[in-house]
Amino acid sequence: MTRCLSRWIAAALPWVALVSAARAETLAVRVEQWGLLGSWAVDCAARPDRDKGALLTYEIRKDGRVMYRRNFGEAKDESEVVSATVDAEGLLGVMMFFPSLHQTREFGLLLQKDGSLRATYNRSERGEYTIRDGKYVATGAPTPAQQRCD
């Protein structure tokens, strides 16, 4: 019985590694084809600042992981993109884990016809929204368009 289980585990390990690699490749391809990669800001000429706007960067690492970096000037952090899906209207749903916040968040992003990027929603894993229907929940103000900076 133990030998049979050992053979099954030995056979399953390469399959699990292959599925993990395929998942990472699919995620990387998806965000690249959608047009997310690169750096984005409301004003690319302005220095990153928490109150005036951050520089947000999406990149694919050599190991295939998709990473998200936020630069607020004095504060910076990095998170791994866990998943990305595209709906029928072209909305990109991006889920990432923020180690500094100890939480997973999901963003809805829309590429506009002029090439700018706009957040349509941002919610926690508990369903708490900071952005809903393209507006900040706290103020009702629309989210600003972000321009590609590179």
N, C-alpha and C positions, 0 to 999 in steps of 0.2 A: 504494500500500500504506500509506504513512504517513498519507495523508489519510483513508483508511478507518479506520485505527486511531484517529486523532484524533476522528473522528465517533463511533466506538464508545465511547471514553472520555467524550466530552461527553455522550452519552446515558446512560451508566452512572452518572455522578456524582450526578444528582438521585435516582436509584433508591437508591444507597448511603446518601445522606443521609436519605431517607424510611425506609429499613429501620432505620437507627440511631435515628431519632426514635421509630419504632414500638416498638423494643426498650425504650428508656428509658421510654416511656409504659406499656408492659405491665408492666415491673418496678415502677414507681411504683404502678400500680393494684393489682398483686398484693400488695405489702406493706401498702398502705392497706386493702384489703378483708380481709386476714388479721387486721389489728388490731395491727400492729407499731409504727406511728408513735407517737411521743411519747417520754417519758423513763421509765426503769425503774430501780429500785434494790431491794435487799433491805430497806432501811429508808429510806424517803423523808425521814424527819425527821432522819436523821443526816447530818453533813457528809461529803462524798465523801472517802474515804481509801483508799490502796492496800491496807491490811491489813483495814479494816473494811467496805469496799464502795464500789464506784464508782457514779456516776450515768451510765447508758448512754442515749443519745438517738439516735433514728432520725428523719430528716426528709427531705422532698422539697424540693430547691432550686427556685428559679424556672426554672432551665434544665432541670428534669426529672430531674436526678441524685438518687439516693437516697444519703444520707450517714449515717454512723455516727460519733458522737462519744463518746469515753470521758473522763470527768472523775474523776481520782483525787485531787482536791484540789490538791496541788502540781504534779501532772503531768496534762497533757491531750493528746489527739491526735484526729485525724479521719481517717476512711477512707471510700472510696467503695464502696458495695455494688455488686458486679459482676453478681450474679444471685440469683434467689430462685425456689425451686420448692416446691410443696405436694404432699405425697404423699397417698395414699388415707386415711391415718389422721389427716390434718390437720397433720402435722409440717412446719414451714417450714424448708427448707434454704437458708441464706443464705451466699453466698460474697462475701468482700471482700478487697481488697488493702490491706495495712498498709504505707504508705511508710516509716514509722519502723522497722519490723522487716524490710523488704525481703522480705516473704512474703505469700502468699495463704493465707487460712484459711477453713474452712467450719464453720458452726455449725448444729446442729439445734435448733430451738426449738419448744416446745409450749405452747400456751395452755391452761391448766387451767380447769376448770368455774367456779372462783371468780374468774376473770379474771386470775390471776397468770400469769407467764411462767417457764418452766423450761428450762434448757439440757440437752439430752439427749446431745449430742456436740459436740466441738470438735477439729478436726484440721487439720494442715498439708497443703500440697499433696503432701508426701511420704508422707502417710498416718500421721503421728505424732499420736497422740491425747493431749490433756490431759484431756478429758472423754469417757467412753464409757459408754453405757447409763445416762445420768443420774448418773454417779458420777465424781469426780475420780480419774484414773488413779493419781496419786501417793499418795493416802491411802485411797481406797475410800469416802470420805464422799459422801453424795448432794449434788447441787447444790441450793442454796437457791432457793426461789421468789422471784421478783422482782415487786414491785408497781408498778403504773402511778403515776407521781408527778405527773402533770399532768391 
